[in-house]
Amino acid sequence: MGLSIDEQKAVDRFRKDVVEPSMTNLVILDFWAEWCGPCKALTPVLEKVAADYADKGVVLAKCNVDEEQFIAAQFQVRSIPTVYAMFQGQPVADLTNARGESQLKGMIDQLLAKLPIQPGGGAPAPDIAPLLAMGEDVLAGGDAERAASIFAQILEMAPENAPAHAGLIRAMLAVGEVESAQQLLDALPPELAGDAEIVRAKAALELAKDKPEDSVLAALRLAAEADPADMAAQLAYSAAAFAAGNRDAAAETLLAMIAADRAWNEGAARAKLLQIFEAVGLEDPWVAAMRRRLSIILFG
């Protein structure tokens, strides 16, 4: 590579002290010097933060620019202190301006949320995002059994993954396993209860409990069609239609109710429609279209 012996030794030290630890940890790399006053002031902050985050896979590495001039030159260090966050051998953030402890911790929190670092600096967590996307696509395509298998596979790799739990619950509902879905929801750790995907799955579960037999659904539809002014009949049919998988019929019925009398039963039709939106997912294109129609009815 055209390196001198001293430069090669510097590279070897850097690989051992920084690159190798960064393969499974977030390394805070501090460029400093003995004569640098600001460096000495920053050192206790870096050491404290690294100690506080040690169990989250954060370690501190220091590089004396006087002793490691070749490495400092590779990073184009022009002033000190200069501080980088390193992951898998690459700088992922410049932490130089984060001089305060709270600011530094805030930046590290953001990095840890994005990077596949296991607590304690273990092996990188598997990238489950593609599997989650696959599960959602399969579920949206109507193959609920296969989707359930995909979400179950994800949970074997990441047992605390809230979207995977939520996806499995919704897949169970799609194949009619309401009781099993309820049991899975009840068994979730309390810390997952407030996750947006879990809330969505819970809403879907509550609506699925209204699923009637085919004969009952037909009777509810006939009753609603026979008397459009009977709000109770309209509401009962909309709930049953959604639970049976006909979200279009449910939404159309509820939108007609809101247009006719939005205040009926303390806004029950609007509340039911919003519950359906939550169950389907607020980012779903179908929900976006129905929300636009609702806005037109409410605000003209």
C-alpha positions in Angstrom: 0.0 0.0 0.0 3.1 2.3 0.0 3.0 2.8 3.8 6.1 3.2 5.8 6.7 0.8 8.7 5.6 3.4 11.2 2.5 4.2 9.2 1.6 0.5 9.0 2.0 0.2 12.7 -0.3 3.2 13.2 -2.9 1.6 11.0 -2.6 -1.7 12.9 -3.1 0.1 16.2 -6.1 1.9 14.8 -7.6 -1.3 13.5 -7.2 -3.0 16.9 -8.3 -0.1 19.1 -11.1 1.4 16.9 -12.1 -0.5 13.8 -12.5 -3.9 15.4 -14.5 -2.7 18.5 -16.7 -0.6 16.1 -17.9 -3.8 14.3 -20.3 -4.5 17.2 -20.1 -1.3 19.2 -20.5 2.4 18.8 -17.1 3.8 19.3 -16.6 7.5 20.4 -13.3 8.4 18.9 -11.6 11.4 20.6 -8.7 13.2 18.9 -6.8 15.0 21.6 -3.3 16.2 22.8 -1.6 16.7 26.1 -1.2 20.5 25.5 -4.9 21.0 24.6 -6.9 22.6 27.4 -10.4 22.1 25.9 -9.4 18.5 25.4 -8.7 18.0 29.1 -12.1 19.7 29.9 -14.0 17.4 27.5 -12.3 14.2 28.6 -14.3 13.7 31.8 -17.6 14.3 29.9 -16.7 11.7 27.3 -15.6 9.2 29.9 -18.7 9.6 32.0 -21.0 9.3 28.9 -19.1 6.2 27.7 -19.4 4.6 31.2 -23.1 5.4 31.4 -23.7 3.9 27.9 -21.3 0.9 28.3 -24.2 -1.6 28.6 -25.7 -0.2 25.4 -22.6 -1.0 23.4 -20.8 2.4 23.5 -17.0 2.5 24.1 -14.5 5.4 24.1 -11.3 5.4 22.1 -8.7 8.1 22.3 -6.2 9.2 19.6 -3.3 11.4 20.6 -2.7 13.6 17.5 0.9 14.1 18.4 1.6 10.3 18.6 -0.8 9.3 15.8 -0.2 12.0 13.2 -0.8 9.7 10.3 -4.2 8.6 11.6 -5.2 12.3 12.4 -4.2 13.2 8.9 -6.4 10.5 7.4 -9.4 12.0 9.3 -8.3 15.5 8.2 -8.2 16.7 11.8 -7.5 20.4 11.7 -8.4 21.3 15.3 -8.8 19.5 18.6 -10.7 18.3 20.3 -12.4 16.5 17.4 -14.8 13.7 18.2 -16.4 11.2 15.9 -18.8 8.3 16.4 -17.6 5.2 14.6 -19.6 2.1 13.6 -18.3 -0.8 11.5 -15.1 1.0 10.7 -16.8 4.2 9.4 -17.5 7.6 10.9 -21.3 7.9 11.3 -21.5 11.2 13.1 -19.4 14.2 14.1 -19.8 14.8 17.8 -17.3 17.6 18.1 -19.9 20.3 18.8 -21.7 18.3 21.5 -19.6 19.6 24.4 -22.3 19.2 27.1 -23.2 15.9 28.6 -26.9 16.1 27.8 -26.3 17.2 24.2 -23.8 14.3 23.7 -26.2 11.8 25.1 -29.0 13.1 22.9 -26.9 12.5 19.8 -25.8 9.1 20.9 -29.4 8.1 21.7 -30.3 9.1 18.1 -27.5 6.9 16.7 -28.3 3.9 18.9 -31.9 4.1 17.7 -30.8 3.8 14.1 -27.8 1.4 14.3 -28.0 -2.4 14.8 -26.1 -2.4 18.1 -27.1 -4.9 20.7 -26.9 -3.9 24.4 -23.5 -4.8 25.8 -21.9 -4.6 22.4 -23.0 -8.1 21.2 -23.4 -9.1 17.7 -25.4 -6.8 15.4 -29.1 -7.4 15.5 -30.5 -9.0 12.3 -32.0 -6.6 9.8 -35.7 -7.5 10.1 -37.1 -4.5 8.2 -37.3 -6.4 4.9 -39.1 -9.3 6.6 -41.5 -6.9 8.3 -42.3 -5.3 4.9 -42.7 -8.8 3.3 -45.1 -9.8 6.1 -47.2 -6.7 5.6 -47.2 -7.2 1.8 -48.3 -10.8 2.1 -51.0 -9.9 4.6 -52.3 -7.1 2.4 -52.3 -9.6 -0.5 -54.7 -11.8 1.3 -52.4 -14.7 2.4 -52.9 -14.4 6.1 -51.5 -17.8 7.0 -48.2 -17.1 5.2 -48.1 -13.7 6.8 -48.5 -15.2 10.2 -45.6 -17.5 9.5 -43.4 -14.6 8.5 -44.2 -12.6 11.6 -43.7 -15.6 13.8 -40.3 -16.1 12.2 -39.4 -12.5 13.0 -40.4 -12.9 16.6 -38.0 -15.8 16.9 -35.2 -13.4 15.9 -36.5 -10.4 17.8 -39.0 -11.4 20.5 -39.6 -7.8 21.7 -40.4 -6.4 18.2 -43.7 -4.6 18.5 -44.5 -4.4 14.7 -44.0 -8.2 14.4 -46.3 -8.9 17.4 -48.9 -6.5 15.9 -48.6 -8.1 12.4 -49.1 -11.6 13.9 -52.2 -10.4 15.8 -53.7 -8.9 12.6 -52.8 -12.0 10.6 -54.5 -14.2 13.2 -57.6 -12.0 12.9 -57.6 -12.4 9.2 -57.9 -16.2 9.5 -60.5 -15.9 12.2 -58.4 -16.8 15.2 -59.8 -14.1 17.4 -59.2 -15.9 20.7 -55.6 -16.7 19.9 -55.0 -13.1 18.9 -56.5 -11.9 22.2 -54.2 -14.3 24.1 -51.2 -13.0 22.2 -52.2 -9.4 23.0 -52.7 -10.2 26.7 -49.3 -11.9 26.9 -47.4 -8.9 25.6 -44.9 -7.1 27.9 -46.4 -3.9 29.4 -43.7 -1.8 27.8 -45.1 -2.7 24.3 -48.7 -1.8 25.1 -48.3 1.9 24.0 -46.6 1.1 20.7 -48.5 2.6 17.8 -48.5 -0.8 15.9 -49.8 -2.6 19.0 -52.5 0.1 19.5 -53.5 -0.5 15.8 -53.7 -4.3 16.3 -55.8 -3.8 19.5 -58.2 -1.7 17.6 -58.5 -4.3 14.9 -59.0 -7.0 17.5 -61.9 -5.1 19.1 -63.6 -4.6 15.8 -63.1 -8.3 14.8 -65.0 -9.4 17.9 -68.1 -8.0 16.2 -67.8 -10.6 13.3 -71.2 -12.2 12.9 -72.3 -15.4 11.1 -73.1 -15.0 7.4 -76.9 -15.2 8.1 -76.7 -12.6 10.8 -74.6 -10.3 8.5 -77.2 -10.7 5.8 -80.0 -9.8 8.2 -78.2 -6.7 9.4 -77.6 -5.6 5.9 -81.3 -6.0 5.0 -82.3 -4.1 8.1 -80.0 -1.2 7.2 -81.1 -1.1 3.6 -84.8 -1.2 4.6 -84.6 1.9 6.8 -81.7 4.3 6.1 -83.0 6.5 8.9 -82.6 3.8 11.5 -79.2 4.9 12.8 -78.8 2.0 15.2 -79.3 -0.5 12.4 -76.8 1.4 10.2 -74.2 1.3 13.0 -74.7 -2.4 13.7 -74.4 -3.2 10.1 -71.2 -1.1 9.6 -69.5 -2.8 12.6 -70.5 -6.3 11.3 -69.4 -5.5 7.7 -65.9 -4.4 8.8 -65.5 -7.4 11.1 -66.5 -9.6 8.1 -63.8 -8.0 6.0 -65.9 -5.5 4.0 -64.3 -2.2 5.0 -65.7 -0.4 2.0 -69.3 -1.1 3.0 -68.6 -0.2 6.6 -67.0 3.1 5.7 -69.8 4.0 3.2 -72.4 3.3 5.8 -70.7 5.4 8.4 -70.0 8.3 6.1 -73.7 8.4 5.1 -74.6 8.4 8.8 -72.3 11.3 9.6 -73.7 13.2 6.6 -77.2 12.6 7.8 -76.7 13.4 11.5 -73.1 13.7 12.8 -74.3 14.3 16.3 -76.4 11.1 16.6 -75.5 9.2 19.8 -72.8 11.6 20.7 -71.0 11.1 17.4 -71.0 7.3 17.5 -70.7 7.0 13.7 -67.6 9.2 13.6 -66.1 7.4 16.5 -66.6 4.0 14.9 -65.1 5.3 11.6 -62.0 6.6 13.4 -61.6 3.3 15.1 -61.7 1.6 11.7 -59.0 4.0 10.5 -56.8 3.2 13.5 -57.3 -0.5 12.9 -56.4 -0.3 9.2 -53.5 2.1 9.8 -53.4 5.8 9.5 -50.8 5.7 6.7 -52.9 3.3 4.6 -53.9 4.9 1.2 -57.5 3.6 1.7 -57.6 5.5 5.1 -56.2 8.6 3.5 -59.0 8.6 0.9 -61.7 8.0 3.4 -60.4 10.7 5.7 -60.6 13.2 2.8 -64.2 12.2 2.3 -64.9 12.6 6.0 -63.3 16.1 6.0 -65.5 17.2 3.1 -68.6 16.1 5.0 -67.5 17.8 8.2 -66.1 21.0 6.8 -67.5 21.3 3.4 
